[in-house]
Amino acid sequence: MTVFKSAKHIYAQIVDDKGGKTLAAESSLSPLFKEKMNNGGNVEAASLVGSLLGEKAVQQGIKEIHYDRNGFIYAGRVKALADAVREKGVKF
């Protein structure tokens, strides 16, 4: 799973590096996110994005991943997203 954040949004995707395919993706710009929340630049939004991504991963049978935080410090939104994915049962 790789993550990117800007001041207003957060993006995450689960990628199969060997196959070169994106298996699941979610962001604060997606329609699922927009149904529940408008602001994508806070910890609550990152947690929702992680929760939605975790649900997609579980539906596809993804049980274990590696987390690439792209150099972002593991705190705040980056940590909230990771914790929400873990709560759905995905290990890393």
N, CA, C and O atoms as CSV, one atom per row, in Angstrom:
chain,resi,resn,atom,element,x,y,z
A,1,MET,N,N,0.850,-1.166,0.000
A,1,MET,CA,C,0.000,0.000,0.000
A,1,MET,C,C,0.896,1.230,0.000
A,1,MET,O,O,1.862,1.314,0.759
A,2,THR,N,N,0.568,2.157,-0.843
A,2,THR,CA,C,1.300,3.404,-0.904
A,2,THR,C,C,0.348,4.559,-0.608
A,2,THR,O,O,-0.842,4.492,-0.916
A,3,VAL,N,N,0.881,5.603,-0.015
A,3,VAL,CA,C,0.053,6.735,0.404
A,3,VAL,C,C,0.684,8.043,-0.071
A,3,VAL,O,O,1.905,8.183,-0.138
A,4,PHE,N,N,-0.185,8.988,-0.395
A,4,PHE,CA,C,0.246,10.343,-0.705
A,4,PHE,C,C,-0.748,11.298,-0.074
A,4,PHE,O,O,-1.953,11.046,-0.079
A,5,LYS,N,N,-0.244,12.386,0.465
A,5,LYS,CA,C,-1.142,13.379,1.058
A,5,LYS,C,C,-0.745,14.768,0.599
A,5,LYS,O,O,0.431,15.067,0.387
A,6,SER,N,N,-1.751,15.603,0.452
A,6,SER,CA,C,-1.540,17.019,0.202
A,6,SER,C,C,-2.218,17.764,1.342
A,6,SER,O,O,-2.718,17.137,2.276
A,7,ALA,N,N,-2.243,19.054,1.283
A,7,ALA,CA,C,-2.871,19.827,2.353
A,7,ALA,C,C,-4.382,19.580,2.413
A,7,ALA,O,O,-4.980,19.656,3.486
A,8,LYS,N,N,-4.998,19.286,1.266
A,8,LYS,CA,C,-6.457,19.149,1.213
A,8,LYS,C,C,-6.953,17.717,1.042
A,8,LYS,O,O,-8.124,17.447,1.307
A,9,HIS,N,N,-6.095,16.791,0.607
A,9,HIS,CA,C,-6.556,15.442,0.295
A,9,HIS,C,C,-5.546,14.382,0.700
A,9,HIS,O,O,-4.383,14.676,0.976
A,10,ILE,N,N,-6.017,13.142,0.729
A,10,ILE,CA,C,-5.145,11.999,0.989
A,10,ILE,C,C,-5.535,10.873,0.030
A,10,ILE,O,O,-6.716,10.657,-0.243
A,11,TYR,N,N,-4.543,10.172,-0.466
A,11,TYR,CA,C,-4.743,9.134,-1.469
A,11,TYR,C,C,-4.002,7.878,-1.014
A,11,TYR,O,O,-2.915,7.974,-0.446
A,12,ALA,N,N,-4.579,6.709,-1.258
A,12,ALA,CA,C,-3.905,5.451,-0.932
A,12,ALA,C,C,-4.300,4.402,-1.955
A,12,ALA,O,O,-5.426,4.392,-2.454
A,13,GLN,N,N,-3.366,3.529,-2.258
A,13,GLN,CA,C,-3.666,2.435,-3.173
A,13,GLN,C,C,-2.850,1.206,-2.809
A,13,GLN,O,O,-1.742,1.302,-2.282
A,14,ILE,N,N,-3.419,0.071,-3.098
A,14,ILE,CA,C,-2.735,-1.200,-2.897
A,14,ILE,C,C,-2.296,-1.665,-4.277
A,14,ILE,O,O,-3.114,-1.846,-5.179
A,15,VAL,N,N,-0.987,-1.854,-4.425
A,15,VAL,CA,C,-0.400,-2.146,-5.719
A,15,VAL,C,C,0.290,-3.502,-5.685
A,15,VAL,O,O,0.958,-3.845,-4.710
A,16,ASP,N,N,0.127,-4.264,-6.748
A,16,ASP,CA,C,0.875,-5.508,-6.944
A,16,ASP,C,C,2.126,-5.132,-7.733
A,16,ASP,O,O,2.061,-4.935,-8.946
A,17,ASP,N,N,3.263,-5.032,-7.047
A,17,ASP,CA,C,4.496,-4.613,-7.711
A,17,ASP,C,C,4.957,-5.609,-8.765
A,17,ASP,O,O,5.479,-5.211,-9.806
A,18,LYS,N,N,4.773,-6.876,-8.510
A,18,LYS,CA,C,5.222,-7.890,-9.465
A,18,LYS,C,C,4.401,-7.849,-10.747
A,18,LYS,O,O,4.944,-7.955,-11.846
A,19,GLY,N,N,3.088,-7.694,-10.597
A,19,GLY,CA,C,2.210,-7.656,-11.761
A,19,GLY,C,C,2.033,-6.264,-12.340
A,19,GLY,O,O,1.521,-6.111,-13.449
A,20,GLY,N,N,2.451,-5.254,-11.600
A,20,GLY,CA,C,2.325,-3.890,-12.078
A,20,GLY,C,C,0.889,-3.404,-12.157
A,20,GLY,O,O,0.542,-2.626,-13.046
A,21,LYS,N,N,0.042,-3.864,-11.220
A,21,LYS,CA,C,-1.376,-3.501,-11.253
A,21,LYS,C,C,-1.811,-2.883,-9.928
A,21,LYS,O,O,-1.310,-3.244,-8.863
A,22,THR,N,N,-2.739,-1.958,-10.011
A,22,THR,CA,C,-3.369,-1.422,-8.817
A,22,THR,C,C,-4.538,-2.330,-8.463
A,22,THR,O,O,-5.443,-2.525,-9.274
A,23,LEU,N,N,-4.523,-2.882,-7.257
A,23,LEU,CA,C,-5.562,-3.816,-6.836
A,23,LEU,C,C,-6.748,-3.103,-6.193
A,23,LEU,O,O,-7.894,-3.523,-6.356
A,24,ALA,N,N,-6.474,-2.037,-5.472
A,24,ALA,CA,C,-7.533,-1.260,-4.831
A,24,ALA,C,C,-7.010,0.145,-4.595
A,24,ALA,O,O,-5.823,0.337,-4.333
A,25,ALA,N,N,-7.894,1.124,-4.689
A,25,ALA,CA,C,-7.495,2.510,-4.472
A,25,ALA,C,C,-8.640,3.276,-3.831
A,25,ALA,O,O,-9.813,2.965,-4.040
A,26,GLU,N,N,-8.280,4.274,-3.054
A,26,GLU,CA,C,-9.280,5.118,-2.398
A,26,GLU,C,C,-8.633,6.469,-2.129
A,26,GLU,O,O,-7.426,6.559,-1.908
A,27,SER,N,N,-9.446,7.512,-2.149
A,27,SER,CA,C,-8.936,8.844,-1.838
A,27,SER,C,C,-10.056,9.709,-1.284
A,27,SER,O,O,-11.224,9.319,-1.280
A,28,SER,N,N,-9.680,10.873,-0.822
A,28,SER,CA,C,-10.673,11.807,-0.306
A,28,SER,C,C,-11.422,12.503,-1.438
A,28,SER,O,O,-12.254,13.373,-1.182
A,29,LEU,N,N,-11.138,12.134,-2.679
A,29,LEU,CA,C,-11.862,12.658,-3.832
A,29,LEU,C,C,-12.861,11.654,-4.401
A,29,LEU,O,O,-13.631,11.996,-5.298
A,30,SER,N,N,-12.860,10.440,-3.902
A,30,SER,CA,C,-13.724,9.394,-4.459
A,30,SER,C,C,-15.191,9.626,-4.092
A,30,SER,O,O,-15.488,10.256,-3.077
A,31,PRO,N,N,-16.093,9.121,-4.912
A,31,PRO,CA,C,-17.533,9.273,-4.626
A,31,PRO,C,C,-17.952,8.647,-3.293
A,31,PRO,O,O,-18.792,9.210,-2.591
A,32,LEU,N,N,-17.385,7.499,-2.934
A,32,LEU,CA,C,-17.718,6.866,-1.654
A,32,LEU,C,C,-17.358,7.773,-0.486
A,32,LEU,O,O,-18.113,7.887,0.479
A,33,PHE,N,N,-16.217,8.405,-0.579
A,33,PHE,CA,C,-15.775,9.322,0.475
A,33,PHE,C,C,-16.683,10.546,0.520
A,33,PHE,O,O,-17.099,10.973,1.597
A,34,LYS,N,N,-16.989,11.107,-0.636
A,34,LYS,CA,C,-17.781,12.336,-0.714
A,34,LYS,C,C,-19.195,12.146,-0.163
A,34,LYS,O,O,-19.810,13.107,0.299
A,35,GLU,N,N,-19.718,10.913,-0.207
A,35,GLU,CA,C,-21.039,10.638,0.365
A,35,GLU,C,C,-21.062,10.863,1.873
A,35,GLU,O,O,-22.097,11.215,2.441
A,36,LYS,N,N,-19.911,10.657,2.518
A,36,LYS,CA,C,-19.852,10.698,3.973
A,36,LYS,C,C,-19.170,11.941,4.534
A,36,LYS,O,O,-19.421,12.321,5.678
A,37,MET,N,N,-18.309,12.578,3.739
A,37,MET,CA,C,-17.508,13.668,4.277
A,37,MET,C,C,-17.107,14.619,3.145
A,37,MET,O,O,-16.964,14.199,1.997
A,38,ASN,N,N,-16.928,15.888,3.473
A,38,ASN,CA,C,-16.538,16.875,2.462
A,38,ASN,C,C,-15.059,17.247,2.525
A,38,ASN,O,O,-14.426,17.442,1.487
A,39,ASN,N,N,-14.504,17.348,3.730
A,39,ASN,CA,C,-13.133,17.786,3.916
A,39,ASN,C,C,-12.181,16.602,3.929
A,39,ASN,O,O,-12.371,15.669,4.708
A,40,GLY,N,N,-11.159,16.621,3.080
A,40,GLY,CA,C,-10.217,15.513,3.009
A,40,GLY,C,C,-8.884,15.784,3.656
A,40,GLY,O,O,-7.969,14.972,3.517
A,41,GLY,N,N,-8.731,16.893,4.359
A,41,GLY,CA,C,-7.431,17.265,4.877
A,41,GLY,C,C,-7.256,17.110,6.369
A,41,GLY,O,O,-6.449,17.823,6.967
A,42,ASN,N,N,-7.994,16.190,6.997
A,42,ASN,CA,C,-7.833,16.021,8.443
A,42,ASN,C,C,-7.703,14.537,8.808
A,42,ASN,O,O,-7.835,13.667,7.948
A,43,VAL,N,N,-7.448,14.263,10.073
A,43,VAL,CA,C,-7.230,12.895,10.545
A,43,VAL,C,C,-8.490,12.051,10.371
A,43,VAL,O,O,-8.401,10.876,10.015
A,44,GLU,N,N,-9.646,12.629,10.616
A,44,GLU,CA,C,-10.910,11.896,10.458
A,44,GLU,C,C,-11.098,11.444,9.001
A,44,GLU,O,O,-11.554,10.328,8.748
A,45,ALA,N,N,-10.752,12.300,8.065
A,45,ALA,CA,C,-10.856,11.956,6.650
A,45,ALA,C,C,-9.884,10.835,6.284
A,45,ALA,O,O,-10.243,9.918,5.545
A,46,ALA,N,N,-8.667,10.908,6.794
A,46,ALA,CA,C,-7.676,9.864,6.519
A,46,ALA,C,C,-8.144,8.528,7.069
A,46,ALA,O,O,-7.935,7.487,6.446
A,47,SER,N,N,-8.770,8.556,8.226
A,47,SER,CA,C,-9.296,7.328,8.817
A,47,SER,C,C,-10.409,6.739,7.954
A,47,SER,O,O,-10.481,5.523,7.781
A,48,LEU,N,N,-11.267,7.586,7.417
A,48,LEU,CA,C,-12.343,7.111,6.536
A,48,LEU,C,C,-11.773,6.526,5.249
A,48,LEU,O,O,-12.236,5.481,4.791
A,49,VAL,N,N,-10.785,7.176,4.664
A,49,VAL,CA,C,-10.142,6.650,3.452
A,49,VAL,C,C,-9.523,5.286,3.747
A,49,VAL,O,O,-9.662,4.362,2.946
A,50,GLY,N,N,-8.846,5.147,4.878
A,50,GLY,CA,C,-8.256,3.866,5.264
A,50,GLY,C,C,-9.298,2.792,5.476
A,50,GLY,O,O,-9.097,1.640,5.092
A,51,SER,N,N,-10.400,3.159,6.080
A,51,SER,CA,C,-11.479,2.208,6.317
A,51,SER,C,C,-12.084,1.717,4.992
A,51,SER,O,O,-12.319,0.522,4.814
A,52,LEU,N,N,-12.328,2.646,4.076
A,52,LEU,CA,C,-12.879,2.276,2.770
A,52,LEU,C,C,-11.897,1.406,1.983
A,52,LEU,O,O,-12.300,0.445,1.328
A,53,LEU,N,N,-10.616,1.744,2.051
A,53,LEU,CA,C,-9.603,0.942,1.355
A,53,LEU,C,C,-9.478,-0.440,1.984
A,53,LEU,O,O,-9.338,-1.437,1.276
A,54,GLY,N,N,-9.527,-0.501,3.309
A,54,GLY,CA,C,-9.478,-1.793,3.997
A,54,GLY,C,C,-10.635,-2.692,3.608
A,54,GLY,O,O,-10.452,-3.896,3.432
A,55,GLU,N,N,-11.826,-2.120,3.472
A,55,GLU,CA,C,-12.994,-2.897,3.044
A,55,GLU,C,C,-12.798,-3.450,1.641
A,55,GLU,O,O,-13.120,-4.610,1.380
A,56,LYS,N,N,-12.273,-2.629,0.734
A,56,LYS,CA,C,-12.011,-3.094,-0.632
A,56,LYS,C,C,-10.979,-4.222,-0.637
A,56,LYS,O,O,-11.119,-5.195,-1.378
A,57,ALA,N,N,-9.948,-4.085,0.189
A,57,ALA,CA,C,-8.903,-5.108,0.254
A,57,ALA,C,C,-9.467,-6.433,0.756
A,57,ALA,O,O,-9.172,-7.487,0.192
A,58,VAL,N,N,-10.273,-6.386,1.808
A,58,VAL,CA,C,-10.869,-7.598,2.374
A,58,VAL,C,C,-11.795,-8.260,1.360
A,58,VAL,O,O,-11.813,-9.486,1.246
A,59,GLN,N,N,-12.553,-7.471,0.632
A,59,GLN,CA,C,-13.454,-8.014,-0.390
A,59,GLN,C,C,-12.683,-8.750,-1.479
A,59,GLN,O,O,-13.194,-9.709,-2.058
A,60,GLN,N,N,-11.466,-8.313,-1.760
A,60,GLN,CA,C,-10.639,-8.951,-2.786
A,60,GLN,C,C,-9.765,-10.068,-2.222
A,60,GLN,O,O,-9.007,-10.694,-2.963
A,61,GLY,N,N,-9.863,-10.321,-0.935
A,61,GLY,CA,C,-9.097,-11.399,-0.323
A,61,GLY,C,C,-7.665,-11.013,0.018
A,61,GLY,O,O,-6.831,-11.892,0.235
A,62,ILE,N,N,-7.366,-9.745,0.071
A,62,ILE,CA,C,-6.029,-9.279,0.420
A,62,ILE,C,C,-5.910,-9.280,1.935
A,62,ILE,O,O,-6.661,-8.590,2.624
A,63,LYS,N,N,-4.967,-10.052,2.451
A,63,LYS,CA,C,-4.834,-10.210,3.897
A,63,LYS,C,C,-3.578,-9.564,4.461
A,63,LYS,O,O,-3.545,-9.181,5.631
A,64,GLU,N,N,-2.549,-9.441,3.638
A,64,GLU,CA,C,-1.282,-8.897,4.128
A,64,GLU,C,C,-0.655,-8.013,3.055
A,64,GLU,O,O,-0.624,-8.375,1.879
A,65,ILE,N,N,-0.156,-6.850,3.473
A,65,ILE,CA,C,0.451,-5.895,2.556
A,65,ILE,C,C,1.692,-5.283,3.205
A,65,ILE,O,O,1.951,-5.492,4.390
A,66,HIS,N,N,2.440,-4.542,2.431
A,66,HIS,CA,C,3.550,-3.725,2.926
A,66,HIS,C,C,3.116,-2.276,2.792
A,66,HIS,O,O,2.416,-1.924,1.843
A,67,TYR,N,N,3.523,-1.434,3.731
A,67,TYR,CA,C,3.097,-0.036,3.767
A,67,TYR,C,C,4.239,0.878,3.348
A,67,TYR,O,O,5.273,0.927,4.014
A,68,ASP,N,N,4.059,1.597,2.258
A,68,ASP,CA,C,5.023,2.582,1.784
A,68,ASP,C,C,4.431,3.962,2.048
A,68,ASP,O,O,3.491,4.380,1.372
A,69,ARG,N,N,4.979,4.659,3.024
A,69,ARG,CA,C,4.424,5.960,3.391
A,69,ARG,C,C,5.062,7.095,2.604
A,69,ARG,O,O,4.834,8.266,2.905
A,70,ASN,N,N,5.865,6.753,1.592
A,70,ASN,CA,C,6.472,7.731,0.676
A,70,ASN,C,C,7.221,8.851,1.379
A,70,ASN,O,O,7.183,9.995,0.927
A,71,GLY,N,N,7.893,8.545,2.461
A,71,GLY,CA,C,8.697,9.528,3.170
A,71,GLY,C,C,7.937,10.399,4.145
A,71,GLY,O,O,8.540,11.203,4.856
A,72,PHE,N,N,6.611,10.252,4.191
A,72,PHE,CA,C,5.838,11.028,5.156
A,72,PHE,C,C,6.057,10.463,6.549
A,72,PHE,O,O,6.180,9.249,6.713
A,73,ILE,N,N,6.106,11.320,7.544
A,73,ILE,CA,C,6.284,10.896,8.928
A,73,ILE,C,C,5.072,10.076,9.358
A,73,ILE,O,O,3.932,10.419,9.045
A,74,TYR,N,N,5.336,8.985,10.081
A,74,TYR,CA,C,4.261,8.092,10.532
A,74,TYR,C,C,3.571,8.710,11.744
A,74,TYR,O,O,3.831,8.330,12.885
A,75,ALA,N,N,2.701,9.654,11.480
A,75,ALA,CA,C,1.944,10.347,12.519
A,75,ALA,C,C,0.744,11.007,11.854
A,75,ALA,O,O,0.696,11.114,10.629
A,76,GLY,N,N,-0.192,11.437,12.623
A,76,GLY,CA,C,-1.336,12.175,12.104
A,76,GLY,C,C,-2.141,11.405,11.081
A,76,GLY,O,O,-2.597,10.293,11.347
A,77,ARG,N,N,-2.317,11.998,9.905
A,77,ARG,CA,C,-3.147,11.388,8.867
A,77,ARG,C,C,-2.571,10.087,8.331
A,77,ARG,O,O,-3.318,9.152,8.044
A,78,VAL,N,N,-1.253,10.013,8.193
A,78,VAL,CA,C,-0.612,8.798,7.677
A,78,VAL,C,C,-0.843,7.629,8.636
A,78,VAL,O,O,-1.120,6.512,8.200
A,79,LYS,N,N,-0.731,7.883,9.920
A,79,LYS,CA,C,-0.967,6.849,10.934
A,79,LYS,C,C,-2.454,6.486,11.010
A,79,LYS,O,O,-2.795,5.309,11.125
A,80,ALA,N,N,-3.328,7.474,10.948
A,80,ALA,CA,C,-4.770,7.229,11.022
A,80,ALA,C,C,-5.234,6.346,9.871
A,80,ALA,O,O,-6.054,5.449,10.067
A,81,LEU,N,N,-4.716,6.595,8.673
A,81,LEU,CA,C,-5.066,5.777,7.517
A,81,LEU,C,C,-4.623,4.332,7.739
A,81,LEU,O,O,-5.394,3.400,7.514
A,82,ALA,N,N,-3.378,4.153,8.181
A,82,ALA,CA,C,-2.846,2.807,8.416
A,82,ALA,C,C,-3.637,2.072,9.494
A,82,ALA,O,O,-3.946,0.890,9.341
A,83,ASP,N,N,-3.960,2.759,10.573
A,83,ASP,CA,C,-4.725,2.135,11.658
A,83,ASP,C,C,-6.111,1.691,11.184
A,83,ASP,O,O,-6.592,0.631,11.584
A,84,ALA,N,N,-6.747,2.490,10.343
A,84,ALA,CA,C,-8.077,2.147,9.839
A,84,ALA,C,C,-8.023,0.920,8.926
A,84,ALA,O,O,-8.928,0.087,8.958
A,85,VAL,N,N,-6.977,0.805,8.118
A,85,VAL,CA,C,-6.823,-0.376,7.267
A,85,VAL,C,C,-6.624,-1.615,8.140
A,85,VAL,O,O,-7.205,-2.667,7.872
A,86,ARG,N,N,-5.804,-1.489,9.182
A,86,ARG,CA,C,-5.558,-2.612,10.102
A,86,ARG,C,C,-6.844,-3.055,10.799
A,86,ARG,O,O,-7.060,-4.249,11.006
A,87,GLU,N,N,-7.685,-2.108,11.156
A,87,GLU,CA,C,-8.945,-2.428,11.846
A,87,GLU,C,C,-9.857,-3.288,10.982
A,87,GLU,O,O,-10.704,-4.013,11.504
A,88,LYS,N,N,-9.691,-3.213,9.668
A,88,LYS,CA,C,-10.504,-4.032,8.757
A,88,LYS,C,C,-9.944,-5.449,8.598
A,88,LYS,O,O,-10.551,-6.294,7.940
A,89,GLY,N,N,-8.779,-5.698,9.207
A,89,GLY,CA,C,-8.227,-7.053,9.181
A,89,GLY,C,C,-7.047,-7.254,8.260
A,89,GLY,O,O,-6.583,-8.383,8.102
A,90,VAL,N,N,-6.553,-6.212,7.654
A,90,VAL,CA,C,-5.395,-6.323,6.773
A,90,VAL,C,C,-4.144,-6.126,7.619
A,90,VAL,O,O,-4.043,-5.163,8.380
A,91,LYS,N,N,-3.198,-7.039,7.481
A,91,LYS,CA,C,-1.967,-6.984,8.282
A,91,LYS,C,C,-0.815,-6.399,7.483
A,91,LYS,O,O,-0.685,-6.625,6.280
A,92,PHE,N,N,0.029,-5.629,8.197
A,92,PHE,CA,C,1.287,-5.135,7.636
A,92,PHE,C,C,2.188,-4.653,8.729
A,92,PHE,O,O,3.299,-4.198,8.458
